[in-house]
Amino acid sequence: VSNQRRLLSGLTGVLDDCFCDIESIDVFNNFKIYPRIQKLTERDYFRYYRVNLNRPCPFWADDSHCSIKDCQVEPCPEYSQVANANTDIVDCEQAQDLGAINSTLSNYSKEAFEDWARHDDAQDHFCELDDETSPDADYVDLLLNPERYTGYKGPSAWRVWNSIYEENCFKPRSVYRPLNPLVPPRGKGCSSSLCLEKRVFYRLISGLHSSINIHLCAEYLLAEGWGKSLWGPNVQEFRQRFDPAETKGEGTRRLKNLYFLYLIELRALSKVAPYFDRAFVNLYTGDRQEDQASKELLLQFFNETKAFPMHFDEKSMFAGQKIEAKTLKEEFRLHFKNISRIMDCVGCSKCRLWGKLQTQGLGTALKILFSEKEIKNLPEHSPSKGFQLTRQEIVALLNGFGRLSTSIHQLHSFRALLKEKR
């Protein structure tokens, strides 16, 4: 009971590095943002994500094994062949036996995506982006592939996250990477003495990790019956990941980093609104009524994000001398890009899908925050060479933030469940 009370009481007050309190974010998200982002990500434009799930891990040999069916993802058949039957994953069941996606992209045309890609600005990407025309990339229906617990854990999963944290802390590659994520790495680690930019970087990755863990705890496989599985919240699993007593005092900090990440992406969304305000920017699906309705919902959503009174002030970052600030920003970008490549080392296909999407969403948010001048100077009636968003980036940005909004909403539910158990 005392441990549960510590978890609940510690998650309150003002966040570090900004002037916003957790209670205000809870109210704003749960009543203003969460209902709108749920409706928005159900629209045709946002539900299909093109992703390459077959890239080899660039850092080590992939020795992971998927042991249960919920790891697998089957692409939409209209634009791809039946894929993802990785011969190395011998323990997985066949894709056709997984209740996989059977929908099509009937409202889309391949030419439309190619037209969109021609306007891409390939500069200043924070993530490794899948090639729109790559034969190894497939369209996946996100609504039919929900992010939830798949059984993917152990040394393979630990190694991915430890590699990410090593990159995040700006360490050289020679630093030892432990398999157990609860064991601190050898050598100099991240600390409060880091400059703001590097401290922010750490908190973004920690927040992303926390968000993913909350999704897995909230959509946990509780029971498996005849042809039907029961999914729901697992309070014990949540406590193991976030209870101060179970995490050596780190759990509350992890959750605060989730809120910090939410603020960063919320700020990016509020700043990119002028890009979509322009009349010629359409969310093209081939259905004019669908496109118009989707854009109206998107603009309403942006109006909500702009109304938040306590936005993160990104002007405090990279505010030193020009040369020093430019060097630090580039270092920041390259480390994040490397982390996005580590996602190709995730052994579970569904985990890899959502990891890549949320990483790309965060990378797109950072691209927006560091392109303020370009966004202000956008031409009203034509694309800008200085700032462009690809369809992939837009889908990742909105769905990635949707995952953050959902995790805070789920966190509210977990807090209620913990109170019931006291």
Buried (B, 14 or more C-beta within 10 A) or exposed (E): EEBBEBBBEBBEEEBEBBEBBBEEBBEBBBEBBBBBBEEBBBBBBBBBBBBBBBBEBEBEEBEBBBBBBBBBBBBBBEBBEEBBEBEEBEEBEEBEEBBBBEEEBEBBEEEBBEEBBEEBBEEBBBBBBBEBEEEEBBBBBBEBBEBBBBBBEEEBBBBBBBBBBBBBBBBEEEEEBBEEBEEEBEEEBBEEEBEEBBBBBBBBBBBBBBBBBBBBBBBBBEEEEEEEBEBEBBBEBBBBBBBBEBBEEBBBBBBBBBBBBBBBBBBBBBBBBEBBEBEEBBBBBEBEEBBEEBBEBBEEBBEBBEEBEBBBEBEEBBEEEEEEBEEBBEBBBEBBBBBBBBBBBBBBBBBBBBBBBBBBBBBBBBBBBBBEEBBEEBEEEEBBEBBBBBBBBBBBBBBBBBBBBBBBBBBEEBBEEBEEEE
